[in-house]
């Protein structure tokens, strides 16, 4: 039965807006649910729901706790882990992690949010989605619940802020007086993947050195590209790549206090970063790589076609599977060939913050909201986080990050632990989806030769500034 259920929901369709009569019924149901969950509003303007200080009484009836995420290995890992471990505590509960293609992820959630009715109980949001969900009243405020049920001192403060706080904090910090709307599910950042047999055991230490090493490796190994990285015009692929290079060369995405992008993003450091990306890094990539994202980069590494690559740690586990790799017949043989390291530094040591948090849908039924709160409380306990780490997850509790269960589970896990203090996020504002679409489009165009890189960055800055100036909303 489990396999049949999964086969039937591998591609979750985006829910269309309901008929007016259904919308009225949903509104009545929502009002009832919000009352059961404490009612009121996490934000006065949005009228969002607020979770109670303790987990409400749970049902003993069969219940399916439903998540929504995008299609990648951690989604299946979460479902398998929850049904193996959470059901020991709650045998009447089945956990389902419904998935959509990454490019459809935002719209699949927010189309349902707009209809004020969701077929998921827990939305797994990118950190930058939080502002939009909060201002629209789509997710439940968890501030009081977290204070009474979560050991906040056990987490790096910035991870709590990045995956749950709104308005967002300055990079690396948390504002303990701010409201919380989510909790960490999966931490992540980029790892540098390199061919030890081609460039040696010691990874490059600076970005400039990395480019030089990749260029030499490509020249010495016909048919192998020097670099493989995300370039696609979809999700946040090309934008994250540019933002990473921007940060390493000393650039800034904006001035959050003044909400100024034009003149900040496209200053001297920003243009230098775009020049490095387009004119130094792009020539070292394979033909046809202009639309590559996670899977394509992994395929290039696994097939031995890249000297150095960059990918999200949580998506890198398959690289060690001999059935997916041409680099060795065993995990050990593959690890003799591949190395994993933190990103090289340059003017700074910044790395991209990845990962996602768990957020309770304001439109889920009361018993489902209660189960979601109970799941979060259970999931973030020390023993659960260590089991999640051993199962292939990337935990956010410091004790789990420093545990043998995590550090010995994969060769890239130490990379994540060493990268937490270096992380920088994007703009965490309700306008995020429009901002990232602008950036993806123009960065991808510059990488593919359709725009001059200087023109592309100036276009991004001007168009993003217009979005912020026209909206006038707050939040960092």
N, C-alpha and C positions, 0 to 999 in steps of 0.2 A: 504493500500500500504506500509506503514512503516514497519508493521510486516512482510510482505512478503519480503521486502528488507533485513531485519535483518535475517530472516530465511535462506535466500539464501547466507549469507556471514558469518555465525557464525564461520566457519573454513576456514580462508583465506589460499589458497595454496601458498607455496613458489614459486615465479615466476622463471621460468627457463630462461637460457640465450637465447637471441634472435638470430635469423638467421642473417647472415652477412648483408643482405640487410636491415633488420629492424634496425640493429645496426647503419648502415650508416645514415638512415633516422632519428634515434634518435639523432645522433650526430649533424645533421643539425638543428633539432628542438631545441636541447639544446643550441647551439650557439645563436640562435635567442632569446631564453628565457633569457640567461645571459646578452645579450645586453640590453634587456628591463629592467633588474634588476640592471643595473649599470655596468655589465661586470666585467672584471678584476678578481683578485683573492684575497681571504682572506688570503691565504698562497701562496707564490710565487711558491713553489715546486708543490703544488697540483693544482693550477690554478682554485681554487674554485670561485664561484660567490659571489658578494658583494651586499647587499641590499641597496637601495637608502635611503637618509636621511628622506624622507617622504613617506607616503603610496601612491603608484601610483594610477591613476584614476581607480576606480572600475567599473566593468561591471554591467549593469542592467539586463542582460540576466540570466536565471536560471543557477545556478552553485552549484555543490556538492563539498564541502570542505571535503577532505578525510584525516583521521588520520590512523595510524597503531599503535597498542598497543598489549598487551597480555590479555588473558581472565581472568578478575577478576572484582569484582563489580564496582570499579571506572571507568572502561571503559564505561559501560552502563550509569553510573551516568553522565559522561561527555557528552555523546551524548544527553541524555535527557535534561540536563541543557542547552547545547548550542542551541538545537532546540526550547527550551522554551524562552530563553533570547536573544541570539544573533540575532535570526530572527526578533525580535522586531525592531532592527536597520537595518537588512539586510534581508527583507522578501523574496528576490529571492534566498537566500542561504539555502541549506540543509547541515547539518553536519552529516557525517558518521564516526563512529569509528570502523574500521575493526580490528578484533582480531585474534590472533593465540595462541596456547598453549604456556605457559611461556617458556618451554624448546626450542621452535622453534623461539622465538621472535627475537633474534639477527640475525639468518640466514635468516629469512623472510625479514628483512630490507636490510641486506648487500648483499644478492643474487641479489636483484633488483638494489641496488646501483652499484654493479659490472657490471650489464648490461647497466648502464647509462640510465635507464628508469624506472620510478616508477609509480605504480597506487595509490600512496598516495602523498599528498601535504605536510603534517606535519608528521614527524617521531617523536615519543615519545621515546627518548633514555635514557637509564640509564646513569648516569654521566660518568661511565667508558667507554661508547661507543664513547664519543665525540672525543677523540684523533684519533681513527681509521677513523671516518667519516671526520674529518678535513683534515688529511693527504692524504686522497683519493679524496678530493674535492667533497664530497657527499652532503654537506650541505652549506647553504648560510651564509656568514659572516654578522653579525647584528650589529657590533660595532657602526657605525655612526647612524643607525636607532635607536638603543637603547638610544644613547645620546640625540636624539631629541624628543623621543616619550615616554620614560618610566621614571617614577619617581624613579630613582635608590636609592635615599636616603630613600625611604620608605621600603626598603628591608634590611634584615640582609646581610651584604656584602658577607658572606660565602655562603649563599644560591644562590646569583647571580653567584658566582664563580663556585660552584659545578655543577649547572645545565646549565652553558653556556660558561664559560671561558676556553680557551686553548691557551698556556699551562696552566695547572691547578696551583692553588695557594697552598701554605702551608695550612694544615688543619686549619680552623677557620679564614682564611684571604682571601682577594681578591686583586689581582694586577690590579689596575685601568688602567695601561698602556697596559695590555694584550688584545687580541682580544676576542670578544664575538660571539658565534655561536648559542646561544639558550637562552631561558627564562624559568623560573620555571612554571611548570604545577601543580605538586602535590608534596607537602612535605611529608616526612614519616620518621619514625624510629620505633624501637621495643618498645612495651609496655610489662610489666610484668602483666600477668593475674593471679589472685589468688582467691582461694575459701575462702571467708570470713567465711563461716560456718564451714570450716575444720581447718583453721590455724589462724583465728582471723581477726579483722578489720585492724590491723597494719601490713603492708607488711614488709618483711625482709629488712634490711638496707644495709647489705654487701652481697657479692656473697657467701662467706663461710657460712654465716648465712642462706642464701637462700637454699643452698644445705642441710644443717642440718635440716631445717624446712621441706623441701620436703621429706627427708628420714624418718623423724618421722611421717609425714602425711601418707606416703605410708604404713608404718608399722601399723598405727592405723586404716587404711581404706582399708581392702582387696578388690581387684578388681579396686582400684584407683591407678594410677601411680603417683609417686612424681613429675615428670617433663614431659613436652611435648615441643619439639623444632624441628627446621628444621635439617634434616640429609641427605636429598636426594642428589644423585649424578646427579644433573641437575640444569640448570640455575646457580645461585650463592648460592644455599641453604646451603650446608654443609660448604662452604667457609665463608659465612657471620657468621655462628655460631662460627666457630673457631676464626675468626678475632675479633669478639666481646669479647670472653673470653680472647684472646691474649691482647687486649687493656686494659681490666680491670685489668689484672695481670701485667701490666707494660711493655708489649712487644711492638715491632714495626714490621710492615710488611716488611719494607725495609728502606734503607737510600736513600732518593730520590735524593739528590745532587750527590752522587757517583754511583747511580743505583746499589747498592749492596743489595742483598737479602740473599745469603748464608752467614751465620755467624751472621746475624741480626735477621731474622725470627726465626731461630733455635738456639737462644742463651738460656741462663738459663731461662729467663722469658717466652720465647716462648715454651720451653719444659714443663715448669710448667703448662702453659695454656692447652697444649695438654693432659697432665696427668689428669688435673682436668676434662676436657671434656670427655675423654674416660673412665677413671677409677673411677670418682666420680659422674658425671652427667649421663652418659649412663646407668649405672645399675638402675637408677631411672625411666627409660622410659619403655613404654609398649613393650611387645613382638611384633615383626614385625614392629617396628617403624623406622627401619633403612633406609627407603626411604620416610619418611614423609616430607611434605613441608607445604605450607600455608593451604590448604584445610583440610589436615589430622589433623593438630594441632587444627584448629577450630572445627572439628568434635569431637575430644577428649574432648575439653572444653565443647561444647554444650551438649554432652552426659554424662557429669559428671564424666569423666574417668581420669581427671588430677587434681592434687592439685595446681600446678603452671605451667604456660605455657608462652611461648614467641612468639609473632607474630607481623607482621607489623600493625601499627595502621590503615592504610587505608583499610586493609582487615578484620578488626575486627567488623564492624558494624552489620554483621549478627548474632553475638553472642547475641544481644539484641532482636532478633526476636523470639517471643514465638513459631512460627511455625517451627523454626529450632532448638529449645532448649528443653531439658528435665528439665531445672533448674527452670522453673517458667511458669505460665500461662499468665503473663503480663510482660512488660518491667520492671516495678517496682519490681516485685518478683524476676526477674533475677538479678537485681542490688542489691537486698538484699543478694544475694549469691556470685556474682562475684565482685571483686575489680580490678581496673586498676591502675598501678603505674609506675613511671619511673624505669629504671633498677637500681638494687642495685649497689653500688660502691664497689671497692676493693682497689687496689693500685692506681687506677685512677678512674675518673668518666665518661670515654668515652662510647659513644653509637654509633651504626651504623647509618650512613647517608643513608636513603633510598630516595624514591621519584624520579621524572623524570622531564626532561625539554622538551620543544617544539622546534623543529628544522625544518626549511624549506628545503624541498628537492630541490637540485640544478637542478633537472630534471623535476620539475613540470612546467606546462605551465605558461606563464607570468601572465595571469589573475588569476590563482590559487595562484601564489606566492604573488600577490598583496592582495588577499583575506586573505591569511595566515598572512601577516603582519598586516592587519587591525584587524583580530581576536586577535592576540597577544596583540596589543595595547588596545583593548577593554577588554580583559580578565584580564589584570593586573591593571585596574583601581580600586580604592578603593571600590566603590559601587558594582562592579561586583565580586570582591574577597569576599566581605561579603555575597553576594548572593550565591556564590559557596560554602562558608563555611556552610551556612544554608542548602544547598542541599546535604551536606555530604562530600564535598571536603575538602582537607587540603591545605589552602592557604599559600602563602609565604610572602605576605606583612605583615609587623609588625603590622600595624593598624588593619588588618583583623584578625591576630593571637590573638590579645589582645581584640577583640571585643566580645560582648555577643553573636552575631550570631554564632561565632565559639566555644567559651568556653562552651556555654550552649547546643550545638548541640549534644554532645556525652561525656560520662564520661572519655574517653581517650584523649580528645582534650587538656585538661590542661597538660596531660603528654607530648604531642608533644611540646606545648609552652615552657614547662620547660626543654625540651631536646635539643632545637636548639643549645644552646651554648656548648653542650657536644659532638657534632657530630664529627665522624672521618670517612673519606671515604677510599676506597681502592686505588690502583695504577691507575692513570688516564693516561694511555699510549696506543698507538695504538696496543700494544701486549696484551691488557687486556683479550680478549677472550681466548687466549692460556694460559695465566697465571691462570685464574680462572678455566679453565678446569683441569689443573694439580692439583690445590688445591682441587677442589671438589672431584676428583677421589680418592686421597689419604686420605683425611679426612673421606670421606664416608667409605673407606676400613678399616680405623682404628676403626671407630665407629661400624662396622659390624664384627670386629674380623679377618679380612683378612690381616691386617698388624699390626705389632707392632707400637704403637703410636710414639715412638722415631724414628723408622725407617721411618715412614710415613712423619714426619715433615722434617727430613733430606732430604728425597727424593724430597719433594716439593721444598725445598730451592735450591737444586742442579739443578733440572730441570728448575725451573723458572729463575735461574741465567743464565743458558745456553740460554734461550730464549732472555733475555735482552742483553747478550754479543754478540749473533749472529746477532741481529737486528741493534744495534747501533743508534736507533732513539732517539730523544729528547722528552721533555715534562715530566711534573711531574706525 
